[in-house]
Amino acid sequence: MNMKVSLFFVTLSTGAAAIENESLTRNKIFGNASKLAIDKATCLYQADFDHGTKIISTAGTYKLCEDIEFGPNGPAEPGQLPEEDAFDPKYDAEYRENEFGLGFFSALCITSPDVTIYLNNYTIEQSPGHALMQRFFSVIELASSPFVPGVGPAQFVGDDETFVPARNIKILGPGKIGRSSHHGIHGNDNAFVKITNVEFFDFEVGAVSLNNVDHLEISDCDITGNRDDVPVVGLFSAARFLRPYGKYLKEEVPKFRMRLYDSASGKFKWKSAADVYDNLIAAINNVYDDVINGNGQIDEQEHEEEYHLFHNPFQLVDGPCYAFLVNGKGPAVGGQGWKFNEEDDTSTSSDVVIKNNHIQDIKCWNNEVPALFGECGNHGCVINDPLGAIFQTIKTFDSANPYLARGKDGRYNGNVVSDMQIMVAQAISENLIPDIPSRQISGNSINNEVIDWATKGSVLKPQYVCNGDSMHHVMKGIIVIRVEETAGFDIEGNTINNIENLSVEPFSNCDDYHIGASEENEDEAQAGNVRAISVAAVRGYSPGNRKSRIKGNKIGVGGGIYSDEANVIIGIDVQGDSQRTTIIDNTINLQENIFQGHDDQFIAIRIREAVDGSVTIKQNNLAQDTQILNTQMIRGRVPRKLKKLHTRVSGGTDWSVGGCPFASSYAIKR
């Protein structure tokens, strides 16, 4: 039995109130109890968000009283370029350096228990400028930090600070949660969360993503499409997050400089800290000017280098995407769930209901970023900068011009991002950059071998680890509803239509594969795969014998699922160590309105080999086949088997939870 939560939803007052025209309208929408609660709720206005994240630290009922567009500390007038620190927090007692070290991570941050938010027929979303410049963001965050202690690209919880999750939370429509560079709603370690009657649109990664949540209901929500005007790829985020390091070197170590090789000219160039930082800021401003003050995209003619580095060819998020994601403890950046933790119920989710939601027009592409493999001390590593961004030498989606930091001749071909990454790595090795919460250095793995290559003009013979994105998160394609490491769930009465994965063909020059993939998928390139509903490492309800259910969902009816580079397109996928689940009364037609000659492997329901016999399938209406097996031949070929540079490490991750291995998970090639 899961004993970690003993909270109950607050019952709203049902006392009398004066009835006016506006109240009558609300009464029709919400009913008497909710109408009175809304009338008494505290208003949230645009002014509450103009200087930064609105933090709700007091229990109560709140409502939007106008549309909110979050973009604090931006340019004062339209058409202006941002200052160097535009959109950044000013650290103080409210915006602490650990938590906000990578910027304003949400518009609304709830740290108190017993909070109800009425959207009240209004919209809350990120502004276009802030969405460009703050690539890590949720409109609503249900905790004091976007990561639990010990995980994430930085340490978000200081030694003298406490991570505070929100519990007993209701987010109620009608109303809209719009544009976000990552999530609509995100949280960790939450309990008793209800999200109902909300329209989500223009998120990039997911509408709702909750890790280690107990007693969750997501119901009667409309997902009307994720964002389809994303102007940049993940490398732009790396550029933005490098600014504090470059600024420190320019201002505090002004004489620091490096001689970097330039493959294009065949010559060495001396570059100072000021040169490298100013070039980075100029490139960022050029992108901002083209996208925000121009036509929404980087101008290839005016800014050729910026276009080559940052342009997003599909205008969709370049990593895995979802509608709803429920996971165990820590972020869901590794592979799909494999083993359910029977020993520790504080690390798994429970009692999850996702019902009667309408989901359509979810699109993304997974940009495979081959990660250099190298040595870091006494172990192997993938080469990344201090905040985990991969040191990118090539791009896999542009066969005409794939060269980034590595030129055609194999020598260093610097750009505004790689120059800064190399300079920061060298400064760290010389102990020139102090480690502070907003400028953490321990994650850097750009080693002397890479620095020497950039500074001596030698030829790099790369070894690449594949199946990761720009942050070396495992690529998983599209999973519309994803539930993992959960005891007790009902996924019921949802419709899923018009899903499209635009990922390109997997990169082939791979020496190894991301160690974070689950055992079922460790040697499979998943970037092009699509799963409408996927559960992994799940159980039935506890206590009692009631099974979890996937019931009465309509998948592809009215608009199918498409991916040109999929190994599999699956309606319902059950993976990992899963038990006590019934799949019943679902209607699945993955090829509705799709050209029938398409050669992807369409599977209505798949049960993987680790699933036990208590998972049952009955009374479903299926246009495609069911598979109860582990497919060995995928689209007529054996899945990629990659050379092993390392022994796979059981539980060997840099993060205490969440399954994202960085440097220390890889053993040196012998």
C-alpha positions as CSV (number, residue, x, y, z in Angstrom):
1,M,0.0,0.0,0.0
2,N,1.3,3.5,-0.9
3,M,1.4,5.3,2.5
4,K,3.3,8.4,1.5
5,V,0.2,10.6,1.1
6,S,-2.7,11.3,3.4
7,L,-4.1,14.5,1.9
8,F,-7.6,15.2,0.8
9,F,-9.0,17.6,-1.7
10,V,-10.4,20.7,-0.1
11,T,-14.2,20.9,-0.4
12,L,-15.4,24.2,-1.8
13,S,-17.8,26.3,0.2
14,T,-21.4,26.4,-0.9
15,G,-22.6,29.5,0.9
16,A,-25.0,32.0,-0.6
17,A,-23.7,34.9,-2.8
18,A,-25.2,37.8,-4.8
19,I,-26.1,36.8,-8.3
20,E,-25.3,39.2,-11.1
21,N,-25.1,38.7,-14.9
22,E,-21.5,37.5,-14.7
23,S,-22.2,35.2,-11.8
24,L,-25.2,33.7,-13.7
25,T,-22.9,32.9,-16.6
26,R,-20.4,31.3,-14.2
27,N,-23.2,29.4,-12.5
28,K,-24.1,27.7,-15.8
29,I,-20.5,26.7,-16.4
30,F,-19.4,25.6,-13.0
31,G,-22.4,25.1,-10.8
32,N,-23.3,26.8,-7.6
33,A,-20.3,25.7,-5.4
34,S,-17.7,26.6,-8.0
35,K,-19.4,29.9,-8.9
36,L,-19.2,31.0,-5.3
37,A,-15.6,29.9,-5.1
38,I,-14.7,31.9,-8.2
39,D,-16.5,35.0,-7.0
40,K,-14.3,34.9,-3.8
41,A,-11.1,33.9,-5.6
42,T,-8.0,36.1,-5.6
43,C,-7.5,37.7,-9.0
44,L,-4.3,37.2,-11.0
45,Y,-3.5,40.1,-13.4
46,Q,-0.8,40.7,-16.1
47,A,0.9,43.0,-13.6
48,D,1.5,40.1,-11.3
49,F,3.8,38.5,-13.9
50,D,5.5,41.5,-15.4
51,H,8.6,41.3,-13.3
52,G,8.9,37.5,-13.1
53,T,7.4,34.2,-12.0
54,K,4.3,34.6,-9.8
55,I,4.9,32.3,-6.9
56,I,1.8,31.1,-5.0
57,S,3.0,30.2,-1.5
58,T,-0.3,30.6,0.4
59,A,-3.2,28.2,0.2
60,G,-6.3,29.5,-1.4
61,T,-8.4,29.9,-4.5
62,Y,-7.1,32.0,-7.4
63,K,-8.4,33.0,-10.8
64,L,-7.2,34.6,-13.9
65,C,-8.9,37.9,-14.4
66,E,-7.4,38.7,-17.8
67,D,-5.2,37.0,-20.4
68,I,-1.6,36.6,-19.3
69,E,1.5,36.7,-21.6
70,F,4.7,36.0,-19.7
71,G,7.8,37.8,-20.9
72,P,9.4,39.7,-18.0
73,N,12.4,42.0,-18.3
74,G,12.2,42.0,-22.1
75,P,12.7,45.0,-24.5
76,A,10.7,48.0,-23.5
77,E,9.4,48.7,-27.0
78,P,8.5,46.5,-30.0
79,G,11.3,46.3,-32.5
80,Q,14.1,46.8,-29.9
81,L,16.9,44.3,-29.4
82,P,17.2,42.7,-25.9
83,E,19.9,43.7,-23.5
84,E,22.5,41.1,-22.6
85,D,20.5,40.0,-19.5
86,A,17.0,40.5,-21.0
87,F,14.4,38.1,-19.6
88,D,16.8,37.0,-16.8
89,P,15.9,37.1,-13.1
90,K,17.4,39.5,-10.6
91,Y,18.4,37.2,-7.8
92,D,16.9,38.0,-4.4
93,A,15.0,36.3,-1.6
94,E,12.1,35.6,-4.0
95,Y,14.1,34.5,-7.0
96,R,16.9,32.5,-5.4
97,E,20.0,31.7,-7.5
98,N,19.8,27.9,-7.4
99,E,16.2,27.7,-8.4
100,F,16.3,30.5,-11.0
101,G,19.9,30.0,-12.1
102,L,18.8,29.0,-15.6
103,G,16.1,31.7,-15.9
104,F,12.4,32.0,-15.1
105,F,11.3,28.4,-15.4
106,S,7.6,29.1,-15.2
107,A,5.0,31.8,-15.3
108,L,3.1,30.5,-12.3
109,C,4.9,28.5,-9.6
110,I,2.8,26.8,-6.9
111,T,4.6,25.9,-3.7
112,S,1.7,25.7,-1.3
113,P,-0.7,22.9,-0.6
114,D,-4.4,23.4,-1.1
115,V,-4.5,25.7,-4.1
116,T,-7.2,25.9,-6.7
117,I,-6.6,27.9,-10.0
118,Y,-9.6,28.8,-12.1
119,L,-8.6,29.8,-15.6
120,N,-11.9,31.6,-15.8
121,N,-12.2,31.6,-19.6
122,Y,-8.8,33.3,-20.0
123,T,-5.4,32.3,-21.5
124,I,-2.0,32.1,-19.8
125,E,1.0,31.5,-22.0
126,Q,4.7,32.5,-22.6
127,S,5.4,35.5,-24.9
128,P,7.0,34.8,-28.3
129,G,10.2,36.6,-27.2
130,H,10.5,34.8,-23.9
131,A,9.7,31.4,-25.6
132,L,12.7,32.1,-27.9
133,M,15.1,33.1,-25.3
134,Q,14.0,30.8,-22.4
135,R,14.1,27.3,-24.0
136,F,13.3,25.6,-20.7
137,F,9.9,26.5,-19.3
138,S,6.5,25.5,-18.1
139,V,3.5,27.7,-17.9
140,I,2.6,26.3,-14.5
141,E,5.1,24.5,-12.3
142,L,3.8,22.5,-9.3
143,A,6.9,22.8,-7.1
144,S,9.6,25.3,-6.0
145,S,12.0,23.9,-8.6
146,P,11.6,22.1,-11.9
147,F,13.9,19.3,-10.6
148,V,14.2,17.4,-7.4
149,P,17.6,17.6,-5.7
150,G,20.4,15.7,-7.4
151,V,19.1,15.8,-10.9
152,G,18.9,18.2,-13.8
153,P,21.4,20.2,-15.9
154,A,22.3,22.2,-12.8
155,Q,21.7,21.9,-9.0
156,F,18.4,23.6,-8.6
157,V,18.1,23.0,-4.8
158,G,20.8,24.6,-2.7
159,D,22.4,22.9,0.3
160,D,20.5,25.1,2.7
161,E,17.2,25.0,0.7
162,T,14.3,22.6,0.6
163,F,12.4,21.2,-2.4
164,V,8.7,22.0,-1.9
165,P,6.2,20.1,-4.1
166,A,2.6,21.3,-4.4
167,R,-0.2,19.0,-3.1
168,N,-3.9,19.1,-3.3
169,I,-4.0,21.2,-6.4
170,K,-6.8,21.9,-8.8
171,I,-6.4,23.6,-12.2
172,L,-9.8,24.1,-13.6
173,G,-11.2,25.4,-16.9
174,P,-12.8,26.5,-19.0
175,G,-9.7,28.4,-20.1
176,K,-6.5,27.9,-22.1
177,I,-2.8,27.1,-21.3
178,G,-0.9,28.2,-24.4
179,R,2.6,28.8,-25.8
180,S,5.4,27.2,-23.9
181,S,9.0,26.2,-24.9
182,H,8.6,23.0,-23.0
183,H,5.4,22.1,-20.9
184,G,2.0,23.4,-20.1
185,I,2.0,22.0,-16.6
186,H,5.0,20.3,-15.0
187,G,5.7,19.0,-11.5
188,N,7.6,16.5,-9.3
189,D,6.5,14.6,-6.2
190,N,3.0,16.0,-6.3
191,A,-0.2,14.5,-4.8
192,F,-3.9,14.9,-5.3
193,V,-3.8,16.9,-8.6
194,K,-6.9,17.6,-10.7
195,I,-6.7,19.1,-14.1
196,T,-10.0,19.4,-16.0
197,N,-11.7,21.2,-18.8
198,V,-8.5,22.9,-20.0
199,E,-7.5,23.6,-23.6
200,F,-3.8,23.1,-24.2
201,F,-2.1,24.5,-27.3
202,D,1.3,25.6,-28.6
203,F,3.4,23.7,-26.1
204,E,6.5,22.2,-27.6
205,V,7.3,19.1,-25.5
206,G,4.1,18.2,-23.6
207,A,0.8,19.5,-22.2
208,V,1.2,17.9,-18.8
209,S,4.3,16.1,-17.4
210,L,4.3,14.9,-13.8
211,N,6.9,12.8,-12.2
212,N,6.2,10.7,-9.0
213,V,2.6,11.8,-8.6
214,D,-0.1,10.2,-6.5
215,H,-3.8,10.6,-7.1
216,L,-3.9,12.5,-10.4
217,E,-6.9,13.2,-12.6
218,I,-6.6,14.7,-16.1
219,S,-10.1,14.9,-17.6
220,D,-12.2,16.5,-20.3
221,C,-9.2,18.5,-21.7
222,D,-8.7,19.4,-25.3
223,I,-5.2,19.3,-26.9
224,T,-5.6,21.2,-30.1
225,G,-2.0,20.9,-31.3
226,N,1.5,21.5,-30.1
227,R,3.6,24.4,-31.5
228,D,4.3,24.4,-35.2
229,D,6.3,27.6,-35.5
230,V,9.4,26.7,-33.5
231,P,12.2,28.8,-35.1
232,V,15.3,27.2,-33.5
233,V,16.9,23.8,-32.6
234,G,18.3,22.8,-29.3
235,L,21.8,24.3,-30.0
236,F,20.3,27.8,-29.5
237,S,19.5,26.9,-25.9
238,A,23.1,25.9,-25.4
239,A,24.1,29.3,-26.7
240,R,21.8,31.1,-24.3
241,F,22.9,29.1,-21.2
242,L,26.6,29.8,-22.0
243,R,26.2,33.6,-21.5
244,P,27.0,33.8,-17.8
245,Y,30.3,31.9,-18.3
246,G,31.4,34.1,-21.2
247,K,30.3,37.3,-19.4
248,Y,32.4,36.4,-16.3
249,L,35.5,35.7,-18.4
250,K,35.1,39.0,-20.3
251,E,34.6,41.1,-17.2
252,E,36.8,39.3,-14.6
253,V,39.5,37.6,-16.7
254,P,39.8,40.1,-19.6
255,K,43.3,39.0,-20.7
256,F,42.2,35.4,-21.2
257,R,42.5,34.3,-24.8
258,M,43.0,31.2,-26.9
259,R,44.5,30.4,-30.3
260,L,41.8,28.4,-32.2
261,Y,42.2,26.7,-35.5
262,D,39.8,27.7,-38.3
263,S,39.2,24.9,-40.8
264,A,37.6,27.2,-43.3
265,S,40.7,29.4,-43.8
266,G,43.3,26.9,-42.7
267,K,44.7,29.4,-40.2
268,F,44.9,29.9,-36.5
269,K,43.2,32.9,-34.9
270,W,43.7,34.4,-31.5
271,K,40.4,35.1,-29.8
272,S,40.0,36.9,-26.5
273,A,37.2,36.2,-24.0
274,A,35.6,39.5,-25.1
275,D,35.8,38.4,-28.8
276,V,34.1,35.0,-28.1
277,Y,31.4,36.5,-25.8
278,D,30.6,39.4,-28.0
279,N,30.3,37.1,-31.0
280,L,27.9,34.9,-29.1
281,I,25.7,37.8,-28.0
282,A,25.7,39.2,-31.5
283,A,24.5,35.9,-32.9
284,I,21.7,35.6,-30.3
285,N,20.6,39.1,-31.0
286,N,20.6,38.4,-34.7
287,V,18.3,35.5,-34.2
288,Y,16.0,37.5,-31.9
289,D,15.8,40.3,-34.4
290,D,14.9,38.0,-37.3
291,V,12.4,35.9,-35.4
292,I,10.7,38.4,-33.2
293,N,11.1,41.7,-35.1
294,G,11.1,40.0,-38.5
295,N,9.1,37.2,-40.1
296,G,9.4,34.5,-37.5
297,Q,12.4,32.7,-38.9
298,I,16.2,33.2,-39.1
299,D,17.1,35.1,-42.3
300,E,19.4,32.8,-44.2
301,Q,20.7,35.6,-46.5
302,E,21.4,38.2,-43.7
303,H,22.7,35.8,-41.1
304,E,24.1,32.7,-42.8
305,E,26.1,31.3,-39.8
306,E,23.1,31.7,-37.4
307,Y,20.9,30.0,-39.9
308,H,23.3,27.1,-40.3
309,L,23.6,26.7,-36.5
310,F,20.1,27.3,-35.2
311,H,17.5,27.1,-38.0
312,N,14.8,24.5,-37.3
313,P,13.8,23.0,-40.7
314,F,10.5,21.5,-39.5
315,Q,9.4,24.4,-37.2
316,L,8.6,21.7,-34.6
317,V,10.3,20.8,-31.3
318,D,13.4,18.7,-32.1
319,G,13.1,16.1,-29.4
320,P,10.5,13.6,-28.0
321,C,7.0,15.0,-27.5
322,Y,3.9,14.0,-25.6
323,A,0.4,15.1,-24.7
324,F,0.4,13.6,-21.1
325,L,3.4,12.0,-19.3
326,V,3.3,10.3,-15.9
327,N,6.6,8.9,-14.7
328,G,8.2,7.6,-11.5
329,K,10.8,9.6,-9.5
330,G,12.9,12.0,-11.5
331,P,12.7,13.4,-15.0
332,A,11.7,11.0,-17.9
333,V,14.7,11.6,-20.0
334,G,16.0,8.1,-20.2
335,G,14.4,5.2,-22.0
336,Q,11.0,3.7,-21.3
337,G,10.4,2.2,-17.9
338,W,11.8,-1.3,-17.4
339,K,11.6,-2.4,-13.8
340,F,8.9,-1.4,-11.3
341,N,10.3,-0.6,-7.9
342,E,8.5,-2.9,-5.5
343,E,10.6,-1.9,-2.6
344,D,10.1,1.9,-2.5
345,D,6.6,3.3,-3.1
346,T,8.0,6.8,-2.7
347,S,9.6,6.5,-6.1
348,T,6.6,5.4,-8.1
349,S,3.3,7.1,-9.2
350,S,-0.1,5.8,-8.2
351,D,-3.8,6.2,-8.7
352,V,-3.7,8.0,-12.1
353,V,-6.8,8.7,-14.2
354,I,-6.5,10.2,-17.7
355,K,-10.0,10.2,-19.2
356,N,-12.3,11.8,-21.8
357,N,-9.6,14.0,-23.3
358,H,-9.5,14.9,-27.0
359,I,-5.9,15.0,-28.5
360,Q,-5.1,15.9,-32.0
361,D,-2.4,17.4,-34.2
362,I,0.7,16.4,-32.2
363,K,3.8,16.7,-34.3
364,C,7.6,16.8,-33.6
365,W,10.9,15.4,-34.9
366,N,13.7,13.9,-32.9
367,N,17.0,15.6,-33.9
368,E,19.7,12.9,-33.3
369,V,22.9,14.6,-32.1
370,P,25.8,12.2,-32.2
371,A,27.8,12.7,-29.0
372,L,31.6,12.5,-29.0
373,F,33.0,9.8,-26.8
374,G,36.2,10.5,-24.8
375,E,38.0,10.0,-21.6
376,C,37.3,11.9,-18.4
377,G,39.7,10.9,-15.6
378,N,39.4,7.2,-15.1
379,H,36.2,6.6,-17.0
380,G,34.7,7.3,-20.4
381,C,32.4,10.1,-21.2
382,V,30.2,11.8,-23.7
383,I,31.5,15.3,-24.4
384,N,29.2,18.0,-23.1
385,D,29.5,21.5,-21.6
386,P,28.9,22.5,-18.0
387,L,25.1,22.4,-18.3
388,G,25.0,19.1,-20.2
389,A,24.6,20.4,-23.8
390,I,26.4,18.1,-26.2
391,F,29.5,19.6,-27.9
392,Q,28.1,19.3,-31.4
393,T,30.5,18.5,-34.3
394,I,28.0,17.5,-37.0
395,K,24.3,17.7,-37.7
396,T,22.4,14.7,-39.0
397,F,19.5,16.4,-40.7
398,D,21.4,18.4,-43.3
399,S,23.3,16.1,-45.7
400,A,24.3,19.0,-47.9
401,N,26.2,20.8,-45.2
402,P,26.4,18.7,-42.0
403,Y,29.6,20.3,-40.5
404,L,29.4,22.2,-37.2
405,A,32.5,22.2,-35.0
406,R,34.3,19.6,-37.1
407,G,35.1,20.6,-40.7
408,K,35.1,18.5,-43.8
409,D,38.8,17.9,-43.3
410,G,38.3,16.7,-39.7
411,R,39.9,19.8,-38.2
412,Y,38.3,22.3,-35.9
413,N,35.8,24.5,-37.5
414,G,34.8,26.9,-34.8
415,N,31.4,28.7,-34.4
416,V,30.0,31.0,-31.8
417,V,28.8,28.1,-29.6
418,S,31.7,25.7,-29.9
419,D,34.3,28.6,-29.4
420,M,32.5,29.5,-26.2
421,Q,32.3,25.8,-25.1
422,I,36.0,25.3,-25.7
423,M,37.0,28.6,-24.0
424,V,34.9,27.8,-20.9
425,A,36.3,24.3,-20.7
426,Q,39.8,25.6,-20.9
427,A,39.0,28.2,-18.2
428,I,37.5,25.6,-16.0
429,S,40.7,23.4,-16.3
430,E,42.7,26.5,-15.2
431,N,40.4,27.2,-12.3
432,L,39.5,30.6,-13.7
433,I,35.7,30.2,-13.2
434,P,34.3,29.9,-9.7
435,D,31.5,27.4,-9.2
436,I,28.3,29.3,-8.1
437,P,24.6,28.3,-8.4
438,S,24.0,30.3,-11.6
439,R,27.4,29.3,-13.2
440,Q,28.0,25.7,-12.2
441,I,31.0,23.9,-13.6
442,S,31.0,20.3,-12.4
443,G,29.1,19.0,-15.4
444,N,31.7,19.9,-17.9
445,S,33.3,17.0,-19.7
446,I,35.0,18.8,-22.6
447,N,38.5,17.3,-22.0
448,N,42.0,18.2,-22.9
449,E,41.9,16.0,-26.0
450,V,39.1,18.1,-27.5
451,I,40.7,21.4,-26.4
452,D,44.0,20.3,-28.0
453,W,42.2,19.4,-31.2
454,A,40.6,22.9,-31.4
455,T,43.9,24.7,-30.6
456,K,46.5,22.6,-32.6
457,G,44.8,22.0,-35.9
458,S,44.9,18.2,-35.7
459,V,42.5,15.8,-37.3
460,L,39.7,14.4,-35.1
461,K,38.7,10.8,-35.7
462,P,35.4,10.8,-33.8
463,Q,33.7,8.0,-32.0
464,Y,30.0,8.7,-31.7
465,V,27.4,7.6,-29.2
466,C,24.0,7.8,-30.9
467,N,20.3,7.9,-30.1
468,G,20.5,11.1,-28.0
469,D,19.3,14.6,-28.5
470,S,21.1,17.9,-27.9
471,M,21.2,17.2,-24.1
472,H,21.9,13.5,-24.6
473,H,18.4,12.5,-23.6
474,V,17.3,9.2,-25.1
475,M,15.2,9.8,-28.2
476,K,11.8,8.1,-28.0
477,G,9.9,9.6,-31.0
478,I,6.3,10.5,-30.1
479,I,4.4,9.0,-27.2
480,V,1.0,10.7,-27.0
481,I,-0.1,9.3,-23.6
482,R,2.9,7.9,-21.6
483,V,2.4,6.3,-18.2
484,E,5.4,4.5,-16.5
485,E,6.4,3.2,-13.1
486,T,2.8,3.6,-11.9
487,A,0.6,1.5,-9.6
488,G,-3.0,1.9,-10.6
489,F,-4.2,3.8,-13.6
490,D,-7.2,4.3,-15.9
491,I,-6.6,5.6,-19.4
492,E,-10.2,5.8,-20.6
493,G,-12.4,7.4,-23.2
494,N,-9.6,9.5,-24.9
495,T,-9.5,10.3,-28.6
496,I,-6.1,10.6,-30.4
497,N,-6.0,11.8,-34.0
498,N,-3.6,13.2,-36.5
499,I,-0.2,12.4,-35.1
500,E,2.9,13.0,-37.2
501,N,6.6,12.3,-36.6
502,L,8.9,14.0,-39.1
503,S,12.2,12.6,-37.9
504,V,14.8,11.9,-40.5
505,E,16.7,8.7,-41.1
506,P,18.9,7.6,-38.2
507,F,22.6,8.5,-38.2
508,S,24.6,5.5,-39.3
509,N,28.3,6.3,-38.3
510,C,27.7,5.2,-34.7
511,D,30.2,3.4,-32.4
512,D,27.8,3.0,-29.6
513,Y,24.3,3.7,-28.4
514,H,22.9,5.7,-25.5
515,I,23.3,3.7,-22.3
516,G,20.1,5.1,-20.9
517,A,17.8,3.2,-23.2
518,S,15.8,0.4,-21.6
519,E,16.8,-3.2,-22.2
520,E,14.0,-3.7,-24.6
521,N,15.0,-0.8,-26.8
522,E,18.8,-0.4,-26.2
523,D,19.8,-1.2,-29.8
524,E,16.9,0.4,-31.6
525,A,16.8,3.8,-33.1
526,Q,13.5,5.1,-31.8
527,A,13.5,8.7,-33.2
528,G,10.9,7.9,-35.8
529,N,8.6,5.7,-33.7
530,V,5.1,6.7,-32.6
531,R,3.1,5.3,-29.8
532,A,-0.4,6.6,-29.1
533,I,-0.6,5.1,-25.6
534,S,2.4,3.5,-23.9
535,V,2.6,2.1,-20.5
536,A,5.8,0.5,-19.0
537,A,6.7,-1.0,-15.7
538,V,3.1,-0.6,-14.3
539,R,0.9,-2.4,-11.9
540,G,-2.8,-2.6,-10.9
541,Y,-4.2,-0.7,-8.0
542,S,-3.0,-1.2,-4.5
543,P,-4.3,-2.2,-2.1
544,G,-6.9,-4.6,-3.6
545,N,-7.0,-6.6,-6.7
546,R,-8.4,-4.1,-9.2
547,K,-6.6,-4.0,-12.4
548,S,-5.4,-0.9,-14.2
549,R,-7.4,-0.3,-17.4
550,I,-6.8,1.1,-20.9
551,K,-10.5,1.3,-21.9
552,G,-12.7,2.8,-24.6
553,N,-10.1,4.9,-26.3
554,K,-10.4,5.9,-30.0
555,I,-7.0,6.0,-31.7
556,G,-6.6,7.2,-35.3
557,V,-10.4,7.3,-35.9
558,G,-10.8,10.4,-38.0
559,G,-7.1,10.9,-38.7
560,G,-4.3,8.5,-38.5
561,I,-0.7,8.4,-37.4
562,Y,2.3,9.0,-39.7
563,S,6.0,8.6,-39.6
564,D,8.3,8.1,-42.6
565,E,11.2,6.7,-40.5
566,A,9.4,4.6,-38.0
567,N,10.4,1.1,-37.0
568,V,7.0,0.8,-35.5
569,I,3.8,2.8,-35.2
570,I,1.7,1.4,-32.3
571,G,-1.7,2.1,-31.0
572,I,-1.2,0.7,-27.5
573,D,2.2,-0.5,-26.3
574,V,2.8,-2.4,-23.0
575,Q,6.5,-2.6,-22.1
576,G,8.8,-3.6,-19.3
577,D,7.9,-5.3,-16.1
578,S,4.2,-4.7,-16.4
579,Q,1.3,-6.6,-14.6
580,R,-2.4,-6.5,-13.8
581,T,-3.7,-4.4,-16.7
582,T,-6.8,-4.8,-18.9
583,I,-7.0,-3.5,-22.4
584,I,-10.7,-3.4,-23.4
585,D,-13.2,-1.8,-25.8
586,N,-10.6,0.3,-27.6
587,T,-11.0,1.3,-31.3
588,I,-7.8,1.6,-33.2
589,N,-7.2,2.4,-36.9
590,L,-3.7,3.8,-37.3
591,Q,-3.9,4.2,-41.0
592,E,-7.1,6.2,-41.2
593,N,-6.8,8.7,-44.1
594,I,-3.2,7.6,-44.6
595,F,-1.8,6.3,-47.9
596,Q,-2.2,2.5,-47.6
597,G,1.1,1.7,-49.4
598,H,3.2,3.2,-46.6
599,D,5.7,0.7,-45.4
600,D,5.8,1.4,-41.7
601,Q,4.9,-1.4,-39.4
602,F,1.5,-0.6,-38.0
603,I,0.6,-2.5,-34.8
604,A,-2.7,-1.9,-33.0
605,I,-1.6,-3.4,-29.7
606,R,1.8,-4.7,-28.7
607,I,2.7,-6.7,-25.6
608,R,6.5,-6.9,-25.0
609,E,8.2,-10.0,-23.7
610,A,8.7,-8.9,-20.1
611,V,5.0,-8.3,-19.5
612,D,3.4,-11.1,-17.4
613,G,0.2,-13.0,-18.1
614,S,-2.0,-10.8,-15.9
615,V,-2.2,-8.3,-18.7
616,T,-5.3,-9.1,-20.8
617,I,-6.7,-8.0,-24.1
618,K,-10.4,-8.3,-25.0
619,Q,-13.3,-6.8,-27.0
620,N,-11.3,-4.3,-29.0
621,N,-12.1,-3.0,-32.5
622,L,-8.8,-3.1,-34.3
623,A,-7.9,-2.3,-38.0
624,Q,-4.3,-3.6,-37.5
625,D,-2.8,-6.7,-36.0
626,T,-1.9,-7.3,-32.4
627,Q,1.5,-8.6,-31.5
628,I,2.5,-10.4,-28.3
629,L,6.2,-10.7,-29.0
630,N,9.5,-8.9,-29.2
631,T,9.8,-8.1,-32.9
632,Q,13.2,-9.2,-34.2
633,M,12.7,-8.2,-37.8
634,I,11.6,-4.6,-38.2
635,R,10.6,-3.4,-41.7
636,G,12.4,-6.4,-43.2
637,R,15.8,-5.7,-41.4
638,V,17.4,-6.6,-38.2
639,P,17.6,-3.7,-35.8
640,R,20.9,-1.9,-35.6
641,K,23.5,-3.7,-33.5
642,L,26.2,-1.2,-32.5
643,K,29.7,-1.8,-31.4
644,K,30.1,-1.7,-27.7
645,L,32.6,0.8,-26.3
646,H,31.6,0.1,-22.8
647,T,30.1,-2.4,-20.4
648,R,26.5,-1.3,-19.6
649,V,26.4,-0.1,-16.1
650,S,23.4,-1.2,-13.9
651,G,22.1,1.9,-12.2
652,G,25.3,3.9,-13.2
653,T,24.0,7.4,-13.6
654,D,25.1,10.8,-12.7
655,W,21.6,11.6,-11.5
656,S,20.3,10.0,-8.3
657,V,17.0,9.4,-10.1
658,G,15.6,9.9,-13.6
659,G,17.9,7.6,-15.7
660,C,20.0,10.1,-17.5
661,P,23.6,8.9,-17.6
662,F,26.3,11.5,-18.5
663,A,30.0,11.0,-18.3
664,S,30.5,8.6,-15.4
665,S,28.2,5.9,-16.9
666,Y,30.6,5.0,-19.7
667,A,33.7,2.8,-19.3
668,I,36.9,3.6,-21.3
669,K,37.3,1.6,-24.4
670,R,39.9,-1.1,-24.0
